[in-house]
């Protein structure tokens, strides 16, 4: 059964720089050995995440790249996908976009903003994933 995990930004370091949570989730996904997509909301977000993945931890390396820049996208464990670029679905998906992820994944990781006013769309996504029969869980980060 597919599942959706919602990660609520709570810790100060994630509140100050929300993409650090996406980096932490990418690290965890990479550790599973399963191919991962990171669906970014904007091309600028994809670039910023790409830069952060190189520097967010000194002692770890997460092999990644932005989709569409090289022909070897399929061989990269963590593929960052800006809007407008098509990439095949992967087992793990970190979703930074405003809509639910279509079928085809084992697990989707949704990043929930710290601002309570910005959480309402995520509540709706929770309901949409629930209606699709996904197992759901919430984590404070």
Backbone as JSON, one array per atom type, in Angstrom:
{
  "sequence": "XXXXXXXXXXXXXXXXXXXXXXXXXXXXXXXXXXXXXXXXXXXXXXXXXXXXXXXXXXXXXXXXXXXXXXXXXXXXXXXXXXXXXXXXXXXXXXXXXXXXXXXXXXXXXXXXXXXXXXXXXXXXXXXXXXXXXXXXXXXXX",
  "N": [[0.83, -1.18, 0.0], [0.54, 2.19, -0.83], [1.87, 5.16, 0.7], [1.48, 8.28, 2.47], [3.37, 10.72, 3.98], [3.34, 13.4, 6.18], [5.29, 16.1, 6.92], [5.68, 18.31, 9.37], [6.89, 21.5, 9.67], [8.71, 22.51, 12.38], [10.98, 22.82, 14.08], [13.38, 25.39, 14.92], [15.56, 25.71, 13.03], [14.49, 24.7, 10.65], [12.32, 26.35, 10.36], [13.57, 28.78, 9.84], [14.89, 28.22, 7.45], [13.23, 26.61, 5.3], [13.82, 24.79, 3.2], [15.85, 23.25, 4.17], [14.62, 21.18, 5.51], [13.65, 19.71, 3.37], [16.11, 18.85, 2.38], [16.96, 17.22, 4.51], [14.98, 15.24, 4.37], [15.53, 14.25, 1.81], [18.03, 13.15, 2.31], [17.31, 11.06, 4.06], [15.66, 9.53, 2.36], [17.53, 8.85, 0.38], [19.15, 7.24, 1.91], [17.61, 4.94, 2.07], [18.06, 3.7, -0.28], [16.31, 3.76, -2.34], [15.12, 5.09, -5.44], [14.54, 8.6, -5.78], [12.34, 11.36, -6.25], [12.28, 14.88, -6.2], [9.89, 17.14, -6.17], [9.78, 20.3, -7.19], [8.47, 23.61, -6.6], [9.14, 25.85, -8.1], [11.52, 26.9, -10.65], [13.6, 28.32, -9.43], [13.5, 27.43, -6.8], [14.29, 24.8, -7.21], [16.97, 25.19, -8.03], [18.0, 26.38, -5.69], [17.63, 24.28, -3.85], [19.29, 22.36, -5.01], [21.81, 23.59, -4.62], [21.84, 23.68, -1.78], [21.85, 20.94, -1.12], [24.45, 20.22, -1.62], [25.81, 21.38, 0.46], [24.57, 21.23, 3.0], [25.22, 19.37, 4.99], [28.36, 18.57, 6.23], [29.55, 16.05, 6.34], [28.18, 14.27, 4.71], [27.13, 12.93, 1.56], [24.89, 13.36, -0.97], [23.95, 11.99, -3.81], [22.8, 13.75, -6.52], [20.85, 15.63, -8.94], [19.55, 18.24, -11.08], [16.68, 17.67, -12.96], [16.6, 17.12, -16.49], [18.92, 18.37, -17.29], [21.0, 16.7, -17.93], [21.56, 13.64, -19.76], [21.55, 11.42, -18.19], [19.56, 11.22, -16.2], [18.01, 9.09, -15.2], [19.81, 7.53, -13.84], [20.52, 8.81, -11.53], [20.32, 8.98, -8.04], [18.77, 10.88, -6.49], [16.57, 12.98, -7.87], [15.95, 16.21, -8.8], [13.14, 17.99, -9.65], [12.07, 20.58, -11.53], [9.15, 22.66, -12.25], [7.48, 21.98, -15.35], [9.23, 20.14, -16.4], [9.3, 16.84, -17.38], [9.4, 13.81, -15.64], [9.86, 10.37, -15.01], [7.83, 8.61, -12.63], [8.96, 7.8, -9.34], [9.94, 5.57, -6.63], [10.1, 6.95, -4.16], [8.9, 10.16, -3.29], [9.39, 13.52, -2.77], [7.4, 16.13, -2.08], [7.11, 19.41, -2.95], [5.37, 21.0, -4.15], [2.13, 22.55, -4.92], [0.07, 20.79, -5.36], [-1.42, 17.47, -5.13], [0.46, 14.42, -5.54], [0.49, 12.42, -8.45], [-0.56, 8.95, -8.98], [1.64, 6.04, -8.58], [3.87, 6.0, -6.94], [5.68, 4.7, -4.08], [5.89, 5.97, -1.67], [5.05, 9.19, -0.58], [6.37, 12.24, 0.5], [5.33, 14.93, 2.16], [5.92, 18.34, 2.65], [5.12, 20.46, 5.23], [4.31, 23.78, 5.8], [5.49, 26.07, 8.39], [3.88, 28.2, 9.08], [0.69, 28.57, 10.32], [-1.47, 29.54, 8.8], [-0.8, 28.84, 6.24], [-1.19, 26.16, 6.15], [-3.67, 25.09, 5.49], [-4.14, 24.25, 2.72], [-2.63, 21.89, 2.79], [-4.04, 20.33, 4.56], [-6.23, 19.76, 2.99], [-4.97, 18.28, 0.99], [-4.24, 16.06, 2.53], [-6.79, 14.93, 2.93], [-7.37, 14.29, 0.27], [-5.4, 12.37, -0.38], [-6.14, 10.46, 1.51], [-8.68, 9.75, 0.55], [-7.87, 8.42, -1.7], [-6.97, 6.11, -0.64], [-4.47, 5.87, 0.61], [-2.06, 5.08, 3.16], [-1.66, 7.15, 5.94], [0.44, 9.47, 7.72], [1.76, 11.68, 10.25], [4.44, 13.87, 11.06], [6.31, 15.73, 13.35], [8.74, 18.07, 12.73]],
  "CA": [[0.0, 0.0, 0.0], [1.26, 3.46, -0.88], [1.65, 5.97, 1.89], [1.81, 9.71, 2.45], [3.85, 11.23, 5.25], [3.32, 14.86, 6.24], [6.33, 16.58, 7.81], [5.35, 19.65, 9.81], [8.06, 22.29, 10.06], [8.56, 22.93, 13.76], [12.26, 23.23, 14.66], [13.81, 26.71, 14.46], [16.41, 25.7, 11.83], [13.63, 24.48, 9.5], [11.49, 27.55, 10.21], [14.4, 29.8, 9.22], [15.23, 27.82, 6.09], [12.39, 25.44, 5.08], [14.41, 23.81, 2.28], [16.7, 22.33, 4.93], [13.82, 20.0, 5.78], [13.68, 18.92, 2.13], [17.43, 18.22, 2.35], [16.94, 16.13, 5.5], [14.14, 14.17, 3.81], [16.29, 13.66, 0.7], [19.07, 12.31, 2.93], [16.65, 9.86, 4.55], [15.25, 8.75, 1.18], [18.77, 8.34, -0.21], [19.59, 6.16, 2.79], [16.83, 3.73, 1.82], [18.5, 3.11, -1.54], [15.23, 3.84, -3.34], [15.19, 6.31, -6.23], [13.72, 9.66, -5.22], [12.06, 12.6, -6.96], [11.91, 16.05, -5.41], [9.08, 17.98, -7.05], [9.91, 21.69, -6.75], [7.4, 24.52, -7.02], [9.67, 26.83, -9.06], [12.9, 26.62, -11.06], [14.49, 28.92, -8.44], [13.53, 26.52, -5.67], [15.11, 23.66, -7.63], [18.36, 25.64, -7.98], [18.37, 26.57, -4.28], [17.74, 22.96, -3.24], [20.5, 21.77, -5.57], [22.94, 24.19, -3.89], [21.81, 23.26, -0.37], [22.2, 19.53, -0.98], [25.92, 20.13, -1.64], [26.45, 22.01, 1.6], [23.82, 21.25, 4.25], [25.97, 18.58, 5.97], [29.74, 18.41, 5.78], [30.0, 14.66, 6.29], [27.33, 13.39, 3.89], [27.01, 13.26, 0.14], [23.66, 12.85, -1.57], [24.07, 12.12, -5.26], [21.58, 14.38, -7.03], [20.96, 16.62, -10.01], [18.3, 18.8, -11.56], [16.2, 16.93, -14.13], [16.62, 17.76, -17.79], [20.21, 18.98, -17.61], [21.86, 15.64, -18.46], [20.82, 12.49, -20.25], [21.61, 10.32, -17.24], [18.62, 11.45, -15.11], [17.53, 7.82, -14.66], [20.85, 6.92, -13.01], [20.78, 9.64, -10.35], [19.43, 8.56, -6.95], [17.84, 11.94, -6.11], [16.35, 13.83, -9.03], [15.2, 17.42, -8.48], [12.33, 18.25, -10.83], [11.36, 21.85, -11.56], [7.93, 22.61, -13.07], [7.68, 21.97, -16.8], [10.11, 19.04, -16.77], [8.68, 15.54, -17.14], [10.29, 12.77, -15.13], [9.08, 9.21, -14.59], [7.59, 8.48, -11.19], [9.92, 6.98, -8.59], [9.4, 4.98, -5.4], [10.01, 7.99, -3.14], [8.65, 11.49, -3.85], [9.3, 14.64, -1.84], [6.55, 17.07, -2.8], [7.15, 20.81, -2.53], [4.39, 21.69, -5.0], [0.84, 22.86, -4.31], [-0.94, 19.77, -5.66], [-1.07, 16.1, -4.77], [1.28, 13.69, -6.5], [-0.29, 11.34, -9.08], [-0.26, 7.56, -8.64], [2.87, 5.44, -9.09], [4.95, 6.03, -5.95], [5.48, 3.91, -2.86], [5.76, 6.88, -0.54], [5.19, 10.62, -0.84], [6.7, 13.01, 1.7], [4.8, 16.28, 1.99], [6.49, 19.32, 3.57], [4.05, 21.33, 5.71], [4.9, 25.02, 6.29], [5.35, 26.41, 9.81], [2.81, 29.18, 9.21], [-0.6, 27.9, 10.39], [-2.35, 30.0, 7.72], [-0.41, 28.17, 5.0], [-1.39, 24.72, 6.3], [-4.98, 24.65, 5.03], [-4.05, 23.42, 1.5], [-2.09, 20.57, 3.14], [-5.16, 19.57, 5.14], [-7.01, 19.29, 1.84], [-4.18, 17.19, 0.38], [-4.39, 14.91, 3.42], [-8.09, 14.34, 2.6], [-7.3, 13.71, -1.08], [-4.63, 11.12, -0.28], [-6.97, 9.54, 2.28], [-9.72, 9.27, -0.37], [-7.21, 7.49, -2.63], [-6.65, 4.88, 0.08], [-3.1, 5.82, 1.1], [-1.8, 5.12, 4.59], [-1.22, 8.51, 6.25], [1.05, 9.74, 9.01], [2.23, 13.05, 10.45], [5.67, 13.94, 11.83], [6.78, 17.08, 13.68], [10.18, 18.19, 12.44]],
  "C": [[0.88, 1.25, 0.0], [0.95, 4.25, 0.38], [2.06, 7.41, 1.65], [2.19, 10.13, 3.85], [3.91, 12.75, 5.17], [4.31, 15.3, 7.32], [6.09, 18.04, 8.13], [6.61, 20.37, 10.29], [7.81, 22.85, 11.45], [9.86, 23.48, 14.34], [12.7, 24.58, 14.09], [14.64, 26.68, 13.17], [15.59, 25.47, 10.56], [12.7, 25.67, 9.27], [12.27, 28.64, 9.48], [14.71, 29.49, 7.77], [14.5, 26.51, 5.76], [12.99, 24.39, 4.14], [15.4, 22.88, 2.97], [15.93, 21.06, 5.29], [13.77, 19.1, 4.54], [15.02, 18.2, 1.99], [17.48, 17.03, 3.31], [16.11, 14.95, 4.97], [14.84, 13.48, 2.65], [17.38, 12.74, 1.23], [18.46, 10.99, 3.41], [16.22, 8.95, 3.39], [16.47, 8.09, 0.53], [19.28, 7.15, 0.59], [18.82, 4.86, 2.61], [17.31, 2.99, 0.57], [17.45, 3.15, -2.64], [15.35, 5.14, -4.12], [14.14, 7.33, -5.78], [13.56, 10.82, -6.19], [11.81, 13.68, -5.93], [11.19, 16.98, -6.37], [9.07, 19.4, -6.5], [8.81, 22.56, -7.33], [7.85, 25.5, -8.09], [11.07, 26.4, -9.5], [13.91, 27.18, -10.04], [14.6, 28.02, -7.21], [14.38, 25.3, -5.99], [16.59, 24.01, -7.56], [18.84, 25.78, -6.53], [18.54, 25.22, -3.58], [18.99, 22.25, -3.73], [21.73, 22.29, -4.82], [22.99, 23.71, -2.44], [22.22, 21.8, -0.18], [23.72, 19.31, -1.01], [26.52, 20.55, -0.31], [25.75, 21.83, 2.95], [24.46, 20.39, 5.34], [27.36, 18.3, 5.42], [30.12, 16.95, 5.55], [29.1, 13.73, 5.49], [27.3, 13.89, 2.45], [25.76, 12.58, -0.39], [23.78, 13.09, -3.07], [22.75, 12.62, -5.82], [21.9, 15.24, -8.25], [19.57, 17.13, -10.35], [17.93, 18.09, -12.86], [16.29, 17.78, -15.39], [17.94, 18.38, -18.17], [21.17, 17.98, -18.24], [20.99, 14.49, -18.93], [20.76, 11.36, -19.25], [20.69, 10.52, -16.03], [18.2, 10.15, -14.43], [18.54, 7.18, -13.7], [21.12, 7.65, -11.71], [19.81, 9.27, -9.24], [18.38, 9.59, -6.53], [17.75, 12.92, -7.27], [15.44, 14.99, -8.65], [14.46, 17.85, -9.75], [11.62, 19.6, -10.73], [10.07, 21.72, -12.39], [8.28, 22.65, -14.56], [8.61, 20.89, -17.29], [9.39, 17.74, -16.41], [9.74, 14.55, -16.68], [9.41, 11.59, -14.72], [8.95, 9.15, -13.08], [8.63, 7.56, -10.58], [9.26, 6.49, -7.3], [9.15, 6.05, -4.34], [9.83, 9.35, -3.82], [8.55, 12.49, -2.71], [8.56, 15.74, -2.59], [6.6, 18.46, -2.18], [6.16, 21.66, -3.33], [3.05, 21.82, -4.29], [-0.23, 21.79, -4.56], [-0.47, 18.38, -5.23], [-0.25, 15.46, -5.89], [0.44, 12.58, -7.12], [0.19, 9.95, -8.65], [1.13, 7.14, -9.15], [4.03, 5.43, -8.12], [4.64, 5.03, -4.84], [5.17, 4.84, -1.7], [5.94, 8.31, -1.01], [5.41, 11.31, 0.5], [6.31, 14.45, 1.43], [5.4, 17.2, 3.06], [5.41, 20.33, 3.92], [4.67, 22.59, 6.3], [4.64, 25.26, 7.78], [4.17, 27.35, 10.05], [1.44, 28.48, 9.22], [-1.56, 28.3, 9.26], [-2.05, 29.29, 6.41], [-0.67, 26.66, 5.04], [-2.71, 24.22, 5.73], [-4.91, 23.83, 3.73], [-3.51, 22.01, 1.79], [-3.14, 19.71, 3.81], [-6.02, 18.99, 4.03], [-6.28, 18.14, 1.13], [-4.28, 15.91, 1.2], [-5.69, 14.17, 3.06], [-8.06, 13.66, 1.22], [-6.52, 12.4, -1.08], [-5.44, 10.05, 0.47], [-8.05, 8.93, 1.39], [-9.15, 8.28, -1.38], [-6.78, 6.2, -1.95], [-5.23, 4.77, 0.58], [-3.07, 5.75, 2.62], [-1.19, 6.48, 4.89], [-0.55, 8.59, 7.61], [1.6, 11.16, 9.04], [3.45, 13.01, 11.37], [6.01, 15.4, 12.1], [8.29, 17.12, 13.47], [10.65, 19.57, 12.88]]
}
